[in-house]
Amino acid sequence: MIHNYLSGQWERATLQGQGPLKVIMSSREPARLSARGTDSAKRPTSAGNFLVLPPGSLTEDAPVTLVVESLTGTPFSGEAVVDLSLEEGNGTTSHFFRSNPVAGQVQAPVLQLVRSGESISVRPGEGGSSTRGLGGWCAKRRQETGQSMEVSLSRVLVDTSRSMRQLQPQVEALLRFIEDLCLTLETDLPVIERPAVSGASQDGVGAIAPAPAPGRTVVITDLPGVDTDADYLLLCEETVLETMPQARALALSPAAWQQLARQDTAYDHQTMTALDPLLDWLGQAPSTEGRTA
């Protein structure tokens, strides 16, 4: 029996989940198929365009993501798609997933498998709309490697002073990254505020003076204040940390800013290396020490 699924026309499919699962990939561009998140004791057998997931490699509520990687090391072309065939029951049942998009990516998640009892649930990509942007991609990669990932922010204050005007693209990139993280992790979004600076709602002169508030408050600014209970995410040179009176601040490296600003989705291990310090910092309590990313 053959079941066909066309990209964009389905949200979930169900497999019987009995015995090994064979996955065969068809791609017009050089590509390799792999699986992320499998039980480390029961690794899949893989050979380029196909892999076999042995019984027990998918555990309850632990998603496994099928990933297609470009063999050239460059992103797939703008219209690139791959077809996947999932065979179970010694080939008696086949599920054909057609035209899975991989365009613009070096490592493209195409299907997510989750065991639920005896059956296996299949969803597009990394679970449909549950993964969002760069922040969501980072959250998924951490979950796959067993690393803790959370966002401990209760409130984010955005500096609107005159010196911040030219830094708005960086501010928006940070806010988008935080939002994507929270939505993917199903965590409450922090409250975003843009308080007046020296009495001016825009283009003021000076520094934000955060009022005390429950939870963790983070200020996005290029000019940190003094004697406050807030943490600071600095849009300035990392050397500023050396002169700060408090040690609860983070300044991002050029590599981190480059990743946050990118418009493509060809994320890879360098993306995680650049953003790991930011991910760690976003989950820390207010009493943590300052560092650079």
WOSULQUI-V602208 format. One record per pair of residues at least 4 apart in sequence whose ideal C-beta (glycine too) atoms are under 8 Angstrom apart, sorted by the first residue. I is the first residue (numbers start at 1). J is the second residue. D is the distance in Angstrom with one decimal. If there is no record, write none. Layout:
BEGIN
i: <I,I>
j: <J,J>
d: <D,D>
END
This chain:
BEGIN
i: <1,1,1,2,2,2,3,3,3,3,3,4,4,5,5,5,5,5,5,5,6,6,6,7,7,7,7,7,7,7,8,10,11,11,11,12,12,12,13,13,13,13,13,14,14,14,14,15,15,15,15,15,15,15,15,15,15,16,16,16,16,16,16,17,17,17,17,17,17,17,18,18,18,19,19,19,19,20,20,20,20,20,21,21,21,21,21,21,21,21,22,22,22,22,22,22,22,22,23,23,23,23,23,23,23,23,23,23,23,24,24,24,24,24,25,25,25,25,25,25,25,25,25,26,26,26,26,26,27,27,27,27,27,27,27,28,29,29,29,29,29,30,30,30,31,31,31,31,31,31,31,31,32,32,32,32,32,33,33,33,33,33,33,33,33,33,34,34,34,34,34,35,35,35,35,35,35,35,35,35,36,36,36,36,36,37,37,37,37,37,37,38,38,38,38,38,38,38,39,39,39,39,39,42,42,42,42,43,44,44,44,44,44,45,45,45,46,46,46,47,53,53,53,53,57,58,58,58,58,58,58,59,60,60,60,61,61,61,62,62,63,63,63,63,63,63,64,64,64,65,65,65,65,65,65,65,66,66,66,66,66,66,67,67,67,67,68,68,68,68,68,68,69,69,69,70,70,70,70,70,70,70,73,74,75,75,75,75,75,75,76,76,76,76,76,76,76,77,78,78,79,80,80,80,81,81,81,81,81,81,82,82,82,82,83,83,83,83,83,84,84,84,84,84,85,85,85,85,86,86,86,86,87,87,87,87,88,88,88,89,95,97,97,97,100,100,100,100,101,102,102,104,104,104,105,105,105,105,106,106,106,107,107,107,109,109,109,109,110,110,111,111,111,111,112,112,112,112,112,112,113,113,113,114,114,114,114,115,115,115,116,116,123,123,124,125,126,126,126,126,127,130,130,131,131,131,131,131,132,132,132,132,132,133,133,133,133,134,134,134,134,134,134,134,134,134,134,135,135,135,135,135,135,135,135,135,136,136,136,136,136,137,137,137,137,138,138,138,138,138,138,138,139,139,139,139,139,139,140,140,141,141,142,142,142,142,143,143,148,149,149,149,149,150,150,150,151,151,151,151,151,151,151,151,152,152,152,152,152,153,153,153,153,153,153,153,154,154,154,154,154,154,154,155,155,155,155,155,155,155,155,156,156,156,156,156,156,156,156,156,156,157,157,157,157,157,157,157,157,157,157,158,158,158,158,158,158,158,159,159,159,159,159,159,159,159,159,160,160,160,160,160,160,160,160,160,161,161,161,161,161,161,161,161,161,161,161,162,162,162,163,163,163,164,164,164,164,164,165,167,167,167,168,169,169,170,170,170,170,170,171,171,171,172,173,173,173,173,174,174,174,174,175,175,175,176,177,177,177,178,178,178,178,179,179,180,181,181,181,181,182,182,182,182,182,183,190,194,195,195,196,196,196,197,197,197,197,197,198,198,198,199,200,200,206,207,207,207,207,208,208,208,209,209,210,210,210,210,210,210,212,213,216,216,216,217,217,217,217,218,218,218,218,219,219,219,219,219,219,219,220,220,221,221,221,221,222,222,222,223,224,224,224,224,224,224,225,225,226,226,227,227,228,229,230,231,231,231,231,231,232,232,232,232,233,233,233,233,234,234,234,234,234,234,235,236,236,237,238,238,238,238,239,240,240,241,241,241,241,241,244,244,246,247,247,248,248,248,248,248,249,250,250,250,250,250,250,250,251,251,252,252,252,252,252,252,253,253,253,253,253,254,255,255,255,255,256,256,256,256,256,256,257,258,258,259,259,259,259,259,260,267,267,268,269,270,271,272,274,275,275,276,276,277,277,277,277,278,278,279,280,281,281,281,284>
j: <92,93,94,94,95,96,13,93,94,95,96,96,98,9,10,13,95,96,97,98,10,98,99,81,97,98,99,100,101,124,99,124,123,124,128,121,122,123,95,97,121,122,123,119,120,121,122,21,86,88,93,95,113,119,120,121,122,88,89,93,118,119,120,58,88,115,117,118,119,120,88,89,118,55,88,89,90,52,53,54,55,88,52,53,58,86,87,88,113,120,50,51,52,53,86,87,88,91,33,35,50,51,52,53,66,84,85,86,87,49,50,84,85,87,31,33,49,50,68,82,83,84,85,49,82,83,84,85,31,49,68,80,82,83,102,80,70,72,76,77,80,70,71,72,49,68,69,70,71,76,82,102,48,49,68,69,71,46,48,49,50,51,66,67,68,69,46,51,66,67,69,44,46,51,53,57,64,65,66,67,64,65,67,109,144,62,63,64,65,143,144,42,43,44,53,57,58,64,56,57,58,59,62,54,55,56,57,57,51,52,53,54,57,51,52,54,50,51,52,51,57,58,64,113,64,62,64,113,114,115,120,115,115,116,117,114,115,116,114,115,112,113,114,126,127,143,112,113,114,109,111,112,113,126,140,144,84,109,110,111,112,113,107,108,109,110,82,100,102,107,108,110,106,107,108,74,75,76,102,105,106,107,106,106,103,104,105,106,264,266,80,102,103,104,105,106,108,103,103,104,103,101,102,103,98,99,100,101,102,103,100,102,108,110,96,97,98,99,100,96,97,100,110,111,94,95,96,97,94,95,97,122,91,93,94,95,92,93,95,93,122,110,111,122,108,110,111,124,108,108,110,264,265,266,264,265,266,267,266,267,268,266,267,268,125,126,131,140,124,125,122,123,124,125,122,123,124,125,126,127,120,121,122,120,121,123,127,119,120,121,120,121,127,128,128,131,130,131,136,140,131,136,184,136,137,139,140,184,136,179,180,183,184,137,176,177,180,138,177,180,259,260,262,265,267,271,275,139,176,177,178,179,180,181,182,184,140,180,181,183,184,141,265,267,271,142,149,181,271,272,275,279,143,149,180,181,184,185,144,184,145,272,147,148,149,279,147,149,283,181,185,279,283,185,187,283,178,181,182,185,187,190,282,283,216,282,283,284,285,178,190,215,216,217,218,282,190,191,213,214,215,216,217,190,191,193,213,215,216,217,218,175,178,190,191,192,193,217,218,219,220,193,194,195,208,210,217,218,219,220,230,164,171,175,192,193,194,220,164,197,207,208,219,220,221,222,223,164,194,195,196,197,201,202,203,204,197,198,200,203,204,205,206,207,208,221,223,203,204,205,167,222,223,168,171,221,222,235,203,171,222,235,172,173,261,174,235,257,260,261,175,220,235,176,177,257,260,261,178,220,233,260,179,192,220,180,181,260,278,182,189,190,282,183,189,184,185,187,279,282,186,187,188,189,190,189,218,201,208,210,200,201,204,204,205,206,207,208,204,205,206,204,204,205,223,221,223,224,225,219,221,225,225,228,217,219,225,228,229,230,229,217,231,285,286,229,230,231,286,230,231,232,233,224,225,228,230,231,232,233,233,235,232,233,234,235,234,235,236,236,232,234,240,244,246,249,230,232,245,246,245,246,246,286,248,248,249,250,286,288,244,248,249,250,249,250,252,281,240,241,249,250,251,252,252,240,251,251,251,252,253,292,243,244,251,249,251,290,291,292,249,290,290,289,290,286,287,288,289,290,290,277,278,281,290,291,292,293,292,293,256,257,260,278,292,293,257,274,277,292,293,258,259,270,273,274,260,274,275,277,278,293,261,262,274,267,270,271,274,275,275,271,272,272,273,274,275,276,293,279,293,280,293,281,291,292,293,282,293,283,284,288,291,293,288>
d: <7.2,5.3,7.4,4.9,7.9,6.2,7.1,7.7,7.2,4.8,6.9,4.9,6.6,7.2,4.6,6.0,6.8,6.8,4.8,6.7,7.2,5.1,6.2,6.9,7.5,6.4,4.2,5.4,6.3,7.1,7.9,7.4,6.9,7.4,6.2,6.1,6.9,5.4,6.2,7.9,7.6,4.3,7.9,5.4,7.2,6.0,7.2,7.0,6.8,5.8,8.0,6.6,7.9,6.4,4.1,7.9,6.3,5.9,6.7,6.9,7.5,6.4,7.7,7.7,7.6,6.3,8.0,5.3,4.7,4.3,6.5,6.3,7.4,6.0,6.4,6.4,6.9,5.4,6.4,5.3,6.1,7.7,7.2,4.4,7.9,6.2,7.4,5.4,7.9,7.3,6.8,7.8,5.1,7.9,7.3,4.4,7.5,7.5,6.6,7.9,6.2,5.3,7.5,7.0,6.3,6.1,7.2,5.5,7.8,6.7,4.6,7.1,4.4,7.2,6.8,4.4,4.7,6.6,6.5,5.7,7.2,5.6,8.0,7.3,6.5,4.3,7.7,7.7,4.2,7.2,6.8,7.7,4.4,7.8,7.9,7.3,6.9,7.8,5.8,6.6,5.6,7.0,3.8,5.8,7.3,5.1,6.4,6.1,6.0,7.7,6.6,7.6,5.6,7.6,7.3,4.7,5.8,6.9,7.0,5.9,6.6,5.7,6.8,7.4,5.9,7.9,6.1,7.0,7.7,5.1,6.5,5.1,7.5,6.1,6.6,7.9,5.5,7.1,5.8,7.1,6.8,4.6,5.7,7.8,4.8,6.3,5.7,4.5,5.8,7.7,4.6,6.7,6.2,5.9,6.9,4.5,7.1,5.3,6.3,5.2,7.5,5.6,7.7,5.3,7.9,4.9,4.2,7.3,4.6,5.9,4.8,6.9,6.0,6.3,4.4,7.5,7.5,4.0,7.9,7.3,4.7,6.5,7.4,7.8,7.3,7.3,5.4,5.8,7.5,4.3,6.2,6.2,5.5,7.2,7.8,6.9,7.7,7.7,7.6,7.6,5.2,6.9,4.9,7.7,6.7,8.0,7.2,4.6,7.5,4.9,7.3,5.3,7.7,5.7,7.3,7.1,6.9,7.3,5.4,4.4,7.6,7.0,5.6,6.7,5.5,7.0,5.3,7.7,5.3,7.6,4.9,5.4,6.7,4.9,7.6,6.2,6.6,5.5,7.9,7.6,5.1,7.6,6.8,7.0,7.7,5.1,5.8,5.5,6.5,4.2,3.7,4.6,5.4,6.6,6.0,7.7,6.8,6.5,5.2,6.8,6.1,7.5,5.0,4.7,8.0,4.4,6.0,5.6,6.5,7.6,5.2,5.7,8.0,6.4,7.0,6.9,5.2,6.9,7.2,7.7,4.5,6.3,6.5,6.3,5.8,7.2,5.3,7.6,7.1,4.4,7.1,7.4,5.0,7.1,5.0,7.8,7.8,5.4,7.9,4.9,7.3,7.7,6.4,7.7,8.0,4.2,7.1,7.3,7.5,3.7,6.7,5.2,5.4,6.2,7.8,5.1,5.2,7.6,4.4,7.6,5.5,7.9,7.2,6.1,5.4,4.6,7.6,7.5,7.6,6.7,5.9,7.3,6.7,7.4,7.1,4.8,7.6,6.7,5.3,4.7,5.5,7.3,5.8,7.0,4.8,7.6,8.0,7.5,5.4,7.8,7.4,5.6,5.0,5.3,5.8,6.4,6.9,4.1,7.7,5.4,6.1,7.7,6.3,4.1,6.8,7.8,5.8,5.6,4.0,7.7,4.2,5.1,5.5,7.0,6.5,7.3,3.9,6.4,5.9,6.4,7.1,7.0,7.6,8.0,6.7,7.5,7.9,6.5,7.3,4.4,6.7,7.0,3.0,3.8,7.9,6.6,6.4,4.7,7.0,7.0,3.7,6.5,7.7,5.3,7.7,6.5,7.9,7.0,7.5,6.6,5.9,6.0,6.4,5.4,7.9,5.6,4.5,5.4,6.4,6.9,6.7,5.8,4.3,7.6,4.2,6.9,7.6,6.4,7.1,7.9,6.5,6.7,6.8,6.8,6.7,4.5,6.7,5.5,5.4,6.6,5.2,7.4,5.2,6.3,5.2,6.9,5.4,6.4,6.4,7.0,4.0,7.8,5.6,8.0,5.5,6.6,5.8,7.0,7.1,6.6,2.7,5.2,6.6,5.7,4.8,6.6,5.7,6.5,7.5,4.6,7.3,7.3,7.1,4.9,7.1,5.1,7.2,7.7,5.3,7.8,6.5,5.2,7.5,5.9,5.7,5.7,6.5,7.2,4.6,7.1,7.0,8.0,6.0,7.6,6.7,7.1,4.9,5.1,4.9,6.7,7.6,5.4,6.7,6.3,3.7,7.0,7.1,6.3,5.1,7.8,7.7,6.2,6.7,5.4,7.4,6.8,4.4,7.9,8.0,6.9,4.9,6.3,6.5,7.6,7.9,7.8,7.1,4.3,6.8,6.1,7.8,5.7,6.7,7.2,7.2,6.9,6.0,7.4,6.8,6.0,6.3,4.9,6.2,6.3,7.0,6.4,5.3,6.6,7.4,7.6,6.4,5.8,7.3,6.1,6.3,7.9,4.2,5.7,6.4,6.1,6.8,6.7,6.2,6.7,7.9,6.3,6.5,5.9,7.9,6.4,8.0,7.0,7.0,6.2,6.3,6.2,6.1,7.6,7.9,7.0,8.0,4.5,7.0,4.9,7.5,7.6,7.7,7.5,6.0,7.8,5.9,5.1,6.4,3.2,7.1,5.3,7.2,6.1,4.4,5.5,4.3,6.8,3.4,7.7,7.8,7.0,4.9,6.9,4.4,5.5,6.2,6.1,5.9,7.0,5.6,6.1,7.2,5.3,7.2,4.4,5.8,5.6,6.6,6.9,4.9,6.9,4.4,7.0,7.7,6.6,4.9,7.2,5.6,7.3,7.4,7.9,4.9,7.2,5.2,7.1,5.0,6.9,6.4,7.7,6.8,6.9,6.7,4.7,4.7,7.8,4.5,6.5,7.4,5.8,7.9,6.2,7.5,7.9,5.3,7.5,7.3,7.8,7.6,6.8,7.8,4.5,6.6,7.7,5.9,7.8,7.8,6.9,4.0,7.3,7.5,5.6,7.8,7.9,6.1,7.4,5.7,6.8,4.3,7.7,7.9,5.1,6.5,7.1,4.2,8.0,6.9,4.3,7.8,6.6,6.4,5.8,5.6,5.4,7.8,6.2,5.7,6.7,7.5,4.8,4.1,6.5,7.3,6.3,7.1,5.8,4.4,7.2,6.9,4.7,6.7,6.3,7.1,6.0,5.2,7.1,4.1,5.5,7.7,6.5,7.8,4.8,7.3,6.9,7.9,6.6,5.2,6.2,6.7,7.8,7.8,4.1,6.4,4.7,5.8,7.3,6.0,5.0,6.1,6.8,7.3,7.9,7.9,5.2,4.8,5.7,7.6,4.2,7.9,7.9,6.3,6.3,6.3,5.9,7.7,5.8,7.6,6.3,7.9,6.2,6.6,7.3,3.4,6.3,5.2,7.0,6.7,7.4,7.2,7.3,3.9>
END
